Amino acid sequence: TREALYLLDTYPGELDILKIDNLGLCSLHYAIEHGNETILHVIVGYFVRYRIRFDVKDSFNNTPEELAAKLGYFTLAKYLSEANRSTMIHSRD
């Protein structure tokens, strides 16, 4: 977590954290799978700051919000839904 936070702070706007790997997952999917709320909030904050939508789907067709709900992280799913909506609103400005 510390290394990920360092990279996000050191290279703002330069990291492709939505890049899908060979398993069909991006960094946000991994943060959710591991229940890492700290890194999840930092990544989402990054997306909101740069007005980047993050409803990318994994190889099972799950958005991060859907994955969080399926894994029982309902509070995180709600947070992701609200944050993603704010990026959609911002992107229209």
N, C-alpha and C positions, 0 to 999 in steps of 0.2 A: 504494500500500500504506500509506504513512504517513497519508494522509487517512482511509482506512478504519479503521485502528487508532485514530486520534484519535476518530472518531465512535463506535466501539464503547465506548471508555473514557469518553467524555464523556456519552453517553446510554444507559447500561446499562438494559436492559429496555424501552426506548422505541422501538427500531428494529424494523421488521418485515423482518428479513433473510431470511425464508423466502418473502417475496412473489414470486410468479411474474410475470415480465414477458411482453410480447407474443410472445416467442420460446419461452415455456414454460420459462424458466430462472430460478433464484434465485441469490443471491450465492454460494452454495456450489458450484453447478454451474460458475459462471464462474471461481471460484478453481481448480477442478480443471482446467477446459479450458486455463487459462493456466499450469498447473503451479506455482501460487503457494502453496508449502507454508507460508510464514509466515502469510499471511492465512487459509489453510485451518485451521491449528491454532488461531488466535485465534477464528475463527468457531465451530469445534467446541467450544472451551473455553467460549465464551459459551452454547452450547446445553446443554452438560453442567452448567454452573453453574446455569442456570435450569430444568434438567430438561425440556428441550424436545426432543421427537423430531424428527429431521431426515431421515427417509427419504422426503422429498417427491420425486415423480416429475416429470421434465421432459416435454416434448411428445412425446418418443420412448419414454416409459415407463421411463426410466432413473432409478434412485435415484442419489444422489451416489456411493455405493459402487460401483454397477454401472458408472457412467460412468468412474470412476477405473480400474477393471479393464479396460474396453474400450480406454481410452487408454494402457494399459500401465503405469499407476502402481499396481503391485500392493502396494507397501508402504503407500501412502495408502489403498487399498481396505481393507486389513486394519485399519488404524488407524480408519477410518470405521466399519467393522463393529463393532469392539470398543467404540468410543465410543458408537455408537447403542444398542448393547445396554445400556450403563450408564444411558442415559437412560430406557430401558424399565423397568429394575429400580428406578431412583430414583422413577419416576412412580407406582409401586405402593406406595411407603412411606406 
